[in-house]
């Protein structure tokens, strides 16, 4: 009798527990609201892009003006140099004339000719005029020399000033160009974010459409519609592979440039073009992203392992064989390995951030874009080093 009562109590407890919604469970209506929030975020991002582009245009105009000022300064410097050369020529000529004049005066003085010239005046007025003429000639000659010497000094200072202006303008151009590079990096980041938002919006729209197609209501817990079954562990995504890049911060060379970033997963190399990719646990396809500028073709699978929700993310795929909402098991071909050859941008493809054929494999806690969360930043913070893989620099030759 006591065992029967305990059994009935246990049934009631279990039934009550099943009635309590899971902490991360969401309704279809909540998912639609998150979609609206993503669209609002995209709109705000577009405004930021527009402002940043305006700053870039303004700074580029400033650079153009600064270059024009540098060219003018260089022209002015050349003009100043020519003026100095002309002044030096005039000074040399004036000095030569002055020397001849002084020599003439000395001859005249030596032979009493100067005295004779002055004293040869017939009237007092004539005497004064002759004496003034001699003095004026000497003063003119000295003043001319001083004037030319001052002109040389002025031109030298002008040349120094123009050189400094040229240096200041070149420094300003460097600052402007650095500012533009920074703004372009900001814009590039915003563009990538915008593409991420576009991808999220498209993926969430497809997922909502799937939930509606299987009969989920707006006020219904979508975890009851998903059909994601539990798994007891993790497999590997390919039959063999080499762990070529780690989870977390890393530094590597991309397109001839050293890059440091936060890697949300691991890279599996040592595989050829078209190598088949499999789910690492049974689950449901939640999203497919096509031709993203960074990541190429991508697939996100919702799964549950040991009672916990996770999102499996594959990127740099050549082909995708599944569709949104499809139930997949560990032996379902999801797609094939890309990340090289025709998928690369410089070969006419779409992927800008791949270094060759490999699979980017990411695992994050919760169901991203599903009944967990829709924030990409939260997805990144929820990312973890994928379980069941060997350490960096190691090979594996089995999925188990």
Secondary structure as UniProt FT lines:
FT   HELIX           2..19
FT   TURN            23..24
FT   HELIX           28..110
FT   TURN            111..112
FT   HELIX           113..119
FT   HELIX           124..213
FT   TURN            214..215
FT   TURN            218..219
FT   HELIX           223..226
FT   STRAND          230..231
FT   STRAND          241..245
FT   STRAND          248..254
FT   TURN            255..256
FT   STRAND          257..263
FT   STRAND          266..269
FT   TURN            273..274
FT   STRAND          276..278
FT   STRAND          283..292
FT   TURN            293..295
FT   STRAND          296..305
FT   TURN            306..307
FT   STRAND          308..320
FT   TURN            324..325
FT   STRAND          327..328
FT   TURN            330..331
FT   STRAND          333..338
FT   HELIX           341..343
FT   HELIX           345..347
FT   STRAND          358..365
FT   TURN            369..371
FT   HELIX           376..382
FT   STRAND          383..384
FT   TURN            387..388
FT   TURN            392..393
FT   STRAND          395..396
//
